[in-house]
Amino acid sequence: MSVPTSSSRVAVITGISKGLGFALAKELADNGWCIVGCARDAERLRWACLAIGKDVIGLAGDVADPAFRLQLVETAVRRWGRLDALVNNASTLGPHSLRPILDLEEADLEAILRINLLAPLTLMRLAHPHLRRAKGLVLNISSDAATVGYPAWGGYGSSKAALDLLSKTAADEWRDDGIRVFAVDPSDMHTDLHLEAVPEDTEGLADPADVARALVPLFDGSAAYVSGSRLRVRLPNLERS
Ligand SMILES: NC(=O)c1ccc[n+]([C@@H]2O[C@H](COP(=O)([O-])OP(=O)(O)OC[C@H]3O[C@@H](n4cnc5c(N)ncnc54)[C@H](OP(=O)(O)O)[C@@H]3O)[C@@H](O)[C@H]2O)c1
């Protein structure tokens, strides 16, 4: 049985129950997109999906699980017959939060890379045939920690630096497929992740809803950046980093 193709555009976004992922899912849904998203906490995800809109499917699960990654992409294609955008947003600071390198065990780094790098890589590979058909978009959410080398941020920061290079490489490899790929530093935002990392820093943080609005031009095609550019949000704008 063939799946009817929706006339609406369809995005898979990881980590939609709060923070930037929630704000971006809501912003895109308000602009007519259909969303498949995830988070581990099923109850929080259920409430988030109710707030996002009617064309949203929330799957409770962990992007560290390879079978769950496949489920995310397959659900979008089975339900709506297409996939126009993949947003790798879900992220971890580490199983023990931030640790200086002398305390960073191999197992810590493996756990970080599984979520922040291997999940995006696998999702990009799974999404590729559908994104090629749609001339679609991959948006990998990075961080200033990828470029600065803040003490204790080495595990998280190196995973984001690797994600940046993966994005740039995929942009070149997939240029002829018509797929645009960007890594974006969203800036410091008022979210649980930021609160966990820097609890004392509560002033001047961006509202994730404003950051999500700044990202919309990448989705509606109005942003003229060359695929593979590393971008950053400087509210209210998006700019090359
Ligand atoms: N906040 C900042 O200042 C800041 C700065 C630079 C970059 N960033 C980047 O921006 C992105 C969004 O961060 P945020 O601050 O919005 O984070 P957040 O508020 O902590 O939200 C993270 C979302 O991802 C989900 N998630 C986390 N780990 C997951 C996993 N293993 N599998 C599935 N879902 C998972 C969370 O739900 P569950 O916990 O229920 O799974 C939640 O929905 C991240 O890539 C982060 O690195 C943030």
Ligand as a Chemical Component Dictionary entry (heavy atoms), coordinates in Angstrom:
data_LIG
# 
_chem_comp.id                   LIG 
_chem_comp.type                 NON-POLYMER 
_chem_comp.pdbx_formal_charge   0 
_chem_comp.three_letter_code    LIG 
# 
loop_
_chem_comp_atom.comp_id 
_chem_comp_atom.atom_id 
_chem_comp_atom.alt_atom_id 
_chem_comp_atom.type_symbol 
_chem_comp_atom.charge 
_chem_comp_atom.model_Cartn_x 
_chem_comp_atom.model_Cartn_y 
_chem_comp_atom.model_Cartn_z 
_chem_comp_atom.pdbx_ordinal 
LIG N1  N1  N 0  20.689 26.191 26.258 1  
LIG C1  C1  C 0  21.793 26.763 25.798 2  
LIG O1  O1  O 0  22.245 27.822 26.294 3  
LIG C2  C2  C 0  22.527 26.139 24.625 4  
LIG C3  C3  C 0  23.685 26.766 24.171 5  
LIG C4  C4  C 0  24.368 26.231 23.078 6  
LIG C5  C5  C 0  23.869 25.098 22.454 7  
LIG N2  N2  N 1  22.739 24.491 22.924 8  
LIG C6  C6  C 0  22.224 23.312 22.205 9  
LIG O2  O2  O 0  20.849 23.519 21.903 10 
LIG C7  C7  C 0  20.157 22.256 21.828 11 
LIG C8  C8  C 0  18.900 22.310 22.670 12 
LIG O3  O3  O 0  19.289 22.511 24.021 13 
LIG P1  P1  P 0  18.253 22.996 25.127 14 
LIG O4  O4  O 0  18.990 23.957 25.956 15 
LIG O5  O5  O -1 16.952 23.366 24.486 16 
LIG O6  O6  O 0  18.080 21.630 25.971 17 
LIG P2  P2  P 0  16.936 21.175 26.993 18 
LIG O7  O7  O 0  16.083 22.309 27.416 19 
LIG O8  O8  O 0  17.630 20.372 28.023 20 
LIG O9  O9  O 0  16.018 20.208 26.097 21 
LIG C9  C9  C 0  16.566 19.049 25.538 22 
LIG C10 C10 C 0  15.465 18.229 24.847 23 
LIG O10 O10 O 0  16.064 17.061 24.296 24 
LIG C11 C11 C 0  15.488 15.875 24.916 25 
LIG N3  N3  N 0  16.554 14.889 25.020 26 
LIG C12 C12 C 0  17.723 15.027 25.707 27 
LIG N4  N4  N 0  18.440 13.913 25.593 28 
LIG C13 C13 C 0  17.720 13.054 24.810 29 
LIG C14 C14 C 0  17.944 11.738 24.336 30 
LIG N5  N5  N 0  19.042 11.052 24.670 31 
LIG N6  N6  N 0  16.998 11.168 23.542 32 
LIG C15 C15 C 0  15.883 11.848 23.228 33 
LIG N7  N7  N 0  15.618 13.087 23.652 34 
LIG C16 C16 C 0  16.526 13.682 24.431 35 
LIG C17 C17 C 0  14.936 16.382 26.262 36 
LIG O11 O11 O 0  13.889 15.577 26.796 37 
LIG P3  P3  P 0  14.216 14.337 27.801 38 
LIG O12 O12 O 0  15.198 14.827 28.814 39 
LIG O13 O13 O 0  12.882 13.932 28.358 40 
LIG O14 O14 O 0  14.799 13.264 26.936 41 
LIG C18 C18 C 0  14.395 17.743 25.796 42 
LIG O15 O15 O 0  13.188 17.569 25.096 43 
LIG C19 C19 C 0  21.190 21.213 22.270 44 
LIG O16 O16 O 0  21.772 20.619 21.127 45 
LIG C20 C20 C 0  22.253 22.020 23.012 46 
LIG O17 O17 O 0  23.513 21.393 22.981 47 
LIG C21 C21 C 0  22.064 24.988 23.992 48 
# 
loop_
_chem_comp_bond.comp_id 
_chem_comp_bond.atom_id_1 
_chem_comp_bond.atom_id_2 
_chem_comp_bond.value_order 
_chem_comp_bond.pdbx_ordinal 
LIG N1  C1  SING 1  
LIG C1  O1  DOUB 2  
LIG C1  C2  SING 3  
LIG C2  C3  SING 4  
LIG C2  C21 DOUB 5  
LIG C3  C4  DOUB 6  
LIG C4  C5  SING 7  
LIG C5  N2  DOUB 8  
LIG N2  C6  SING 9  
LIG N2  C21 SING 10 
LIG C6  O2  SING 11 
LIG C6  C20 SING 12 
LIG O2  C7  SING 13 
LIG C7  C8  SING 14 
LIG C7  C19 SING 15 
LIG C8  O3  SING 16 
LIG O3  P1  SING 17 
LIG P1  O4  DOUB 18 
LIG P1  O5  SING 19 
LIG P1  O6  SING 20 
LIG O6  P2  SING 21 
LIG P2  O7  DOUB 22 
LIG P2  O8  SING 23 
LIG P2  O9  SING 24 
LIG O9  C9  SING 25 
LIG C9  C10 SING 26 
LIG C10 O10 SING 27 
LIG C10 C18 SING 28 
LIG O10 C11 SING 29 
LIG C11 N3  SING 30 
LIG C11 C17 SING 31 
LIG N3  C12 SING 32 
LIG N3  C16 SING 33 
LIG C12 N4  DOUB 34 
LIG N4  C13 SING 35 
LIG C13 C14 SING 36 
LIG C13 C16 DOUB 37 
LIG C14 N5  SING 38 
LIG C14 N6  DOUB 39 
LIG N6  C15 SING 40 
LIG C15 N7  DOUB 41 
LIG N7  C16 SING 42 
LIG C17 O11 SING 43 
LIG C17 C18 SING 44 
LIG O11 P3  SING 45 
LIG P3  O12 DOUB 46 
LIG P3  O13 SING 47 
LIG P3  O14 SING 48 
LIG C18 O15 SING 49 
LIG C19 O16 SING 50 
LIG C19 C20 SING 51 
LIG C20 O17 SING 52 
# 
